Amino acid sequence: MISTVINQTSSSPAQKKIPNKAFDSEYMTERRKEVEYLSSLGINYTYIRRTPYYHIKQYKYKKTPELFKALAVFYSDSETGE
């Protein structure tokens, strides 16, 4: 009896789906040093967005393996990463 109750209440991971809206398809940064570093590697932002209240520039990038490899190097370097 207990096992049937547990089986009825527990759901498998395949049944639980996370909506696609939960993940941003783009990487965003506000740091100018980061933008300059990525640009020096030939990785360019797709567009710039400004925040509504303070009008801070937010640079958006398409998420790619090359982008994340470059970011790993950027943030592992003690001079550029904070």
C-alpha positions as CSV (number, residue, x, y, z in Angstrom):
1,M,0.0,0.0,0.0
2,I,2.7,2.5,0.9
3,S,4.7,1.7,-2.2
4,T,1.6,2.4,-4.4
5,V,1.1,5.8,-2.7
6,I,4.7,6.7,-3.3
7,N,4.6,5.6,-6.9
8,Q,1.4,7.6,-7.5
9,T,2.8,10.8,-5.9
10,S,6.3,10.7,-7.3
11,S,6.8,11.7,-10.8
12,S,9.7,10.8,-13.1
13,P,12.0,13.5,-14.4
14,A,10.6,12.9,-17.9
15,Q,7.2,14.1,-16.8
16,K,8.4,17.4,-15.3
17,K,9.2,19.8,-18.1
18,I,10.8,23.2,-17.6
19,P,9.3,25.8,-19.9
20,N,11.6,27.2,-22.5
21,K,10.9,30.7,-21.2
22,A,12.9,29.8,-18.0
23,F,16.2,30.0,-19.9
24,D,17.6,33.1,-21.6
25,S,18.9,32.2,-25.1
26,E,21.4,35.0,-24.9
27,Y,24.3,36.0,-22.6
28,M,24.3,39.5,-21.2
29,T,27.0,41.7,-19.8
30,E,27.3,45.3,-18.7
31,R,31.1,45.3,-18.3
32,R,33.0,47.3,-20.9
33,K,36.2,45.3,-20.3
34,E,34.4,42.1,-21.0
35,V,32.9,43.5,-24.2
36,E,36.3,44.8,-25.4
37,Y,38.0,41.4,-24.6
38,L,35.3,39.5,-26.5
39,S,35.6,41.9,-29.4
40,S,39.3,41.4,-29.6
41,L,38.7,37.7,-30.1
42,G,36.2,38.3,-32.9
43,I,33.1,37.6,-30.7
44,N,30.7,40.4,-31.3
45,Y,27.5,41.2,-29.5
46,T,24.2,40.7,-31.3
47,Y,22.6,43.9,-30.0
48,I,22.6,46.5,-27.2
49,R,19.8,47.1,-24.8
50,R,19.5,49.9,-22.3
51,T,17.9,49.4,-18.8
52,P,14.7,51.3,-18.4
53,Y,15.6,53.5,-15.4
54,Y,19.3,54.1,-15.5
55,H,19.9,53.6,-19.2
56,I,22.8,51.3,-18.6
57,K,24.0,49.5,-21.7
58,Q,23.5,45.8,-21.7
59,Y,25.4,43.9,-24.4
60,K,23.7,40.7,-25.6
61,Y,25.6,37.8,-27.1
62,K,24.4,34.5,-28.7
63,K,25.3,31.7,-26.4
64,T,28.0,29.6,-28.2
65,P,30.8,27.2,-27.0
66,E,33.3,29.8,-28.2
67,L,31.7,32.5,-26.1
68,F,31.9,30.4,-22.9
69,K,35.5,29.3,-23.5
70,A,36.5,33.0,-23.9
71,L,34.6,33.9,-20.8
72,A,36.3,31.1,-18.8
73,V,39.7,32.6,-19.8
74,F,38.5,36.1,-19.1
75,Y,37.3,35.4,-15.6
76,S,40.2,33.1,-14.7
77,D,42.7,35.9,-15.5
78,S,43.2,37.8,-12.2
79,E,43.9,41.1,-14.1
80,T,40.7,41.3,-16.0
81,G,38.2,39.3,-13.9
82,E,37.1,40.7,-10.6
